[in-house]
Amino acid sequence: MTKNISTNKRNKEKKKRFKRLEKQKRKEFRKENNSKGASLEDMFAYVDENGQLTSVPPELREKAADEENGEESEDAAFENEKKEEEETEKQ
């Protein structure tokens, strides 16, 4: 009879250890895949002109569209003027 009690005790201890290990693995997995530390910019969603959600802000979309169409932004035009002035001064 005492032999039965000790084997039951051992089995219970094994189960407890196994449960603790599984719990620890789940905890580590959740810790690695945590999205709470994401930056605020990563969490923003924008709506484009077609009503679709996108992660690109409208300012960047407009700049990209201008560059694709061959139009220069004001900053790029200003930089080109500076370069031309510097070249004329060197001559």
Secondary structure, 3 states (H helix, E strand, C coil): CHHHHHHHHHHHHHHHHHHHHHHHHHHHHHHHCCCCCCCHHHHCCEECCCCCEECCCHHHHHHHHHHHCCCCCHHHHHHHHHHHHHHHHHC
